[in-house]
Amino acid sequence: MKAKILWTLAAILTFLFFLVIYMPATFLLQGQALPKGLNIYGVTGTVWNGKAQAVVFEGTPVTNVEWELSGLALLTGGIHADVKGGNLRAADEVSFKGEIRTSLFSSETIESDDFLLFMPADRVLAQVPLPLPVNADGRFRARIETLSFGPDCNELKGFGDWLNATVAGTRGPIDFGNYSAELRCVDKGLGIKVNEPNMLGLTLDVIVEQGFKNFSIDGRFKIDESLPDEVHDAAAIFGAPGPDGYTPIKL
């Protein structure tokens, strides 16, 4: 009798083990209320190793999103996932790959020690209030070395780039080259610092305050003489250059 009970328990545990291991990702999503603006399509695979044909957030789609969860991390209440999505070589797509960590008990905090993100420049700049409308091309790249975020910026070491920066001019596209920035935390907010050399002679420090409600911009620029006259004319909106040829920016 005792042996029969042990075999029954072993069979039940084995069944539960395989049930969890092979649980379809669609089963977990059924009945779950997704955050506003988030939609997931074409989910296949398991909770631990799955794929979605598309994930759309606030109208921005990412195709071929894949994930792989660590079962060992769940034993300590953590969620560790290797994720990737989009095509890293496609300039017109949002794409990413890397590691994400959060907690079952506090999903507000997101951490990573290795993450790469690409976004088309036109989609990003469309969300930024600029003094003049800009029709831009190229890609923004963010390389995150260390991140601890949520709900404030607690730790951040990373770099951002605007690759192949191009802006539509009256006589065709204008090539502005490449721009690089340092990403960091500043008083629980986000700091983005751009340094020369670049074709705009741009030095810029943008501070997005805690809660993302306010921001400040402090910098200067000196436009390269090789750029078209219309670029120099548009720069006049920021005022006249100083004796050193630089025009200050302060917002």
C-alpha positions as CSV (number, residue, x, y, z in Angstrom):
1,M,0.0,0.0,0.0
2,K,2.8,2.4,0.9
3,A,4.6,1.7,-2.3
4,K,1.4,2.3,-4.3
5,I,0.9,5.7,-2.6
6,L,4.5,6.7,-3.4
7,W,4.1,5.7,-7.0
8,T,0.9,7.7,-7.2
9,L,2.5,10.8,-5.7
10,A,5.5,10.4,-8.1
11,A,3.1,10.2,-11.1
12,I,1.2,13.3,-9.9
13,L,4.5,15.3,-9.5
14,T,5.7,14.1,-12.8
15,F,2.5,15.2,-14.5
16,L,2.6,18.6,-12.8
17,F,6.3,19.0,-13.8
18,F,5.6,18.4,-17.5
19,L,2.4,20.5,-17.3
20,V,4.4,23.5,-16.1
21,I,7.4,22.9,-18.5
22,Y,5.2,22.6,-21.5
23,M,2.5,25.1,-20.6
24,P,1.5,27.0,-23.7
25,A,2.1,30.7,-23.6
26,T,-1.4,31.3,-24.9
27,F,-2.8,29.7,-21.8
28,L,-1.1,32.2,-19.6
29,L,-2.3,35.1,-21.7
30,Q,-6.0,34.0,-21.8
31,G,-8.1,36.1,-19.5
32,Q,-5.2,38.4,-18.6
33,A,-5.8,42.1,-18.9
34,L,-2.9,43.6,-20.8
35,P,-1.7,47.1,-20.1
36,K,-3.5,49.9,-22.0
37,G,-2.0,50.3,-25.5
38,L,-0.4,46.9,-25.6
39,N,-1.5,44.1,-28.0
40,I,0.1,40.8,-28.7
41,Y,-0.5,38.7,-31.8
42,G,0.3,35.2,-33.0
43,V,1.7,33.7,-29.8
44,T,3.3,30.3,-30.0
45,G,5.5,28.1,-27.9
46,T,5.6,27.8,-24.2
47,V,5.7,30.2,-21.3
48,W,9.4,29.4,-20.9
49,N,10.4,29.5,-24.6
50,G,8.0,31.3,-26.9
51,K,7.4,33.7,-29.7
52,A,4.9,36.3,-30.8
53,Q,4.5,37.3,-34.4
54,A,4.0,40.9,-33.4
55,V,3.8,43.0,-30.2
56,V,2.3,46.5,-30.7
57,F,2.6,49.2,-28.0
58,E,1.0,52.6,-28.5
59,G,0.8,52.0,-32.2
60,T,4.5,50.9,-32.6
61,P,4.9,47.3,-33.8
62,V,7.8,44.9,-33.1
63,T,7.8,41.7,-35.1
64,N,9.1,38.3,-34.3
65,V,9.4,38.8,-30.5
66,E,11.0,35.8,-28.8
67,W,11.7,35.1,-25.1
68,E,13.4,32.5,-23.0
69,L,12.7,32.5,-19.2
70,S,14.9,31.1,-16.5
71,G,13.1,28.6,-14.3
72,L,15.8,28.8,-11.7
73,A,15.2,32.5,-11.1
74,L,11.5,31.9,-10.4
75,L,12.4,29.8,-7.4
76,T,13.7,33.0,-5.7
77,G,10.8,35.1,-7.0
78,G,12.6,36.6,-10.0
79,I,11.8,36.8,-13.7
80,H,14.9,36.6,-15.8
81,A,14.4,36.6,-19.6
82,D,16.5,36.7,-22.7
83,V,14.5,38.6,-25.3
84,K,14.8,39.6,-28.9
85,G,12.5,41.2,-31.4
86,G,12.5,42.8,-34.9
87,N,15.3,42.7,-37.4
88,L,18.5,44.4,-36.1
89,R,19.6,45.1,-39.7
90,A,16.3,46.7,-40.9
91,A,16.6,50.5,-40.5
92,D,12.8,51.0,-40.6
93,E,12.0,48.5,-37.7
94,V,12.1,48.7,-34.0
95,S,14.4,45.9,-32.8
96,F,16.1,44.7,-29.6
97,K,17.9,41.9,-28.0
98,G,19.3,41.4,-24.5
99,E,18.5,40.4,-20.9
100,I,15.7,41.7,-18.7
101,R,15.2,41.1,-15.0
102,T,12.3,41.9,-12.8
103,S,10.4,40.5,-9.8
104,L,7.2,38.6,-9.3
105,F,6.5,40.8,-6.3
106,S,7.5,44.2,-7.8
107,S,7.2,44.4,-11.6
108,E,7.8,48.2,-11.5
109,T,11.6,47.6,-11.3
110,I,13.4,46.5,-14.5
111,E,17.1,45.6,-14.5
112,S,19.5,44.7,-17.2
113,D,23.3,44.3,-17.7
114,D,23.2,43.8,-21.5
115,F,20.6,45.3,-23.8
116,L,20.6,46.7,-27.3
117,L,17.8,48.7,-28.8
118,F,17.3,50.2,-32.3
119,M,14.5,52.6,-33.2
120,P,13.8,54.5,-36.5
121,A,14.6,58.2,-35.9
122,D,11.4,59.5,-37.5
123,R,9.3,57.6,-35.0
124,V,11.2,58.9,-32.0
125,L,11.3,62.5,-33.2
126,A,7.6,62.5,-33.9
127,Q,7.1,62.2,-30.1
128,V,9.4,65.1,-29.3
129,P,8.1,68.7,-29.1
130,L,10.6,70.6,-31.4
131,P,10.5,74.3,-32.3
132,L,10.4,73.3,-36.0
133,P,8.9,70.2,-37.7
134,V,11.6,67.8,-38.7
135,N,11.4,65.0,-41.3
136,A,14.3,62.8,-40.2
137,D,15.9,59.5,-41.2
138,G,18.5,57.2,-39.7
139,R,18.3,55.1,-36.6
140,F,18.7,55.6,-32.9
141,R,20.7,53.0,-31.1
142,A,20.8,52.5,-27.3
143,R,23.5,50.2,-25.8
144,I,22.7,49.6,-22.1
145,E,25.5,48.2,-20.0
146,T,23.8,48.5,-16.6
147,L,20.2,49.4,-15.8
148,S,18.1,49.6,-12.7
149,F,14.9,51.5,-13.4
150,G,11.4,51.8,-11.9
151,P,9.7,53.8,-11.0
152,D,12.8,56.1,-10.9
153,C,16.2,55.9,-12.6
154,N,18.3,54.2,-9.9
155,E,21.3,53.1,-12.0
156,L,22.1,53.6,-15.6
157,K,25.3,53.2,-17.7
158,G,24.9,53.2,-21.4
159,F,25.4,55.0,-24.7
160,G,23.1,56.3,-27.4
161,D,23.8,57.0,-31.1
162,W,22.0,58.6,-34.0
163,L,23.3,56.6,-36.9
164,N,23.3,58.1,-40.4
165,A,21.4,61.2,-39.3
166,T,19.5,62.6,-42.3
167,V,17.0,65.5,-42.4
168,A,14.8,66.4,-45.4
169,G,15.8,69.7,-47.0
170,T,14.2,71.8,-49.7
171,R,16.6,70.4,-52.2
172,G,16.8,66.8,-51.0
173,P,18.1,65.0,-47.9
174,I,20.8,66.6,-45.8
175,D,23.4,64.3,-44.3
176,F,24.3,65.3,-40.7
177,G,26.6,62.3,-40.0
178,N,26.6,60.4,-36.7
179,Y,26.0,61.5,-33.0
180,S,26.8,59.8,-29.8
181,A,25.5,60.3,-26.3
182,E,26.1,59.1,-22.8
183,L,23.1,57.8,-20.8
184,R,23.0,58.1,-17.0
185,C,20.9,58.7,-14.0
186,V,20.6,62.3,-12.6
187,D,18.7,62.8,-9.3
188,K,16.4,59.8,-10.0
189,G,15.8,61.2,-13.5
190,L,17.4,60.5,-16.9
191,G,20.4,62.3,-18.3
192,I,21.5,62.3,-22.0
193,K,24.8,64.0,-22.8
194,V,26.0,64.7,-26.3
195,N,29.6,65.7,-27.0
196,E,31.6,66.8,-30.1
197,P,32.9,66.1,-32.6
198,N,29.9,66.2,-34.9
199,M,28.7,68.2,-38.0
200,L,26.5,70.5,-35.8
201,G,29.4,71.2,-33.4
202,L,26.8,70.1,-30.8
203,T,27.3,69.8,-27.1
204,L,24.1,69.1,-25.2
205,D,23.0,67.9,-21.8
206,V,19.3,66.9,-21.5
207,I,17.9,66.1,-18.1
208,V,14.5,64.4,-17.9
209,E,13.4,64.9,-14.3
210,Q,12.0,62.3,-12.0
211,G,8.6,61.2,-13.1
212,F,9.2,62.4,-16.7
213,K,7.0,65.4,-16.2
214,N,9.7,68.1,-16.9
215,F,13.0,68.4,-18.7
216,S,15.8,70.8,-19.2
217,I,18.3,71.4,-22.1
218,D,21.6,73.1,-21.8
219,G,24.2,73.2,-24.6
220,R,25.6,74.9,-27.6
221,F,26.2,74.3,-31.3
222,K,28.4,75.6,-34.2
223,I,27.2,74.4,-37.6
224,D,29.8,73.0,-40.0
225,E,30.4,75.3,-43.0
226,S,29.9,72.4,-45.4
227,L,26.2,72.2,-44.5
228,P,23.6,73.9,-46.8
229,D,22.6,77.5,-46.3
230,E,19.1,76.4,-45.2
231,V,20.6,74.7,-42.2
232,H,22.4,77.9,-41.2
233,D,19.2,79.9,-41.7
234,A,17.1,77.5,-39.6
235,A,19.7,77.8,-36.8
236,A,18.8,81.5,-36.5
237,I,15.7,80.6,-34.4
238,F,18.0,79.9,-31.5
239,G,19.6,83.4,-31.7
240,A,22.9,84.8,-32.9
241,P,26.2,83.0,-32.4
242,G,28.7,84.3,-29.8
243,P,32.2,85.6,-30.4
244,D,33.4,82.0,-30.5
245,G,30.9,81.1,-33.2
246,Y,28.8,78.9,-30.9
247,T,25.1,79.5,-30.4
248,P,23.8,78.6,-26.8
249,I,20.8,76.4,-26.2
250,K,19.0,76.6,-22.9
251,L,15.4,75.4,-22.3
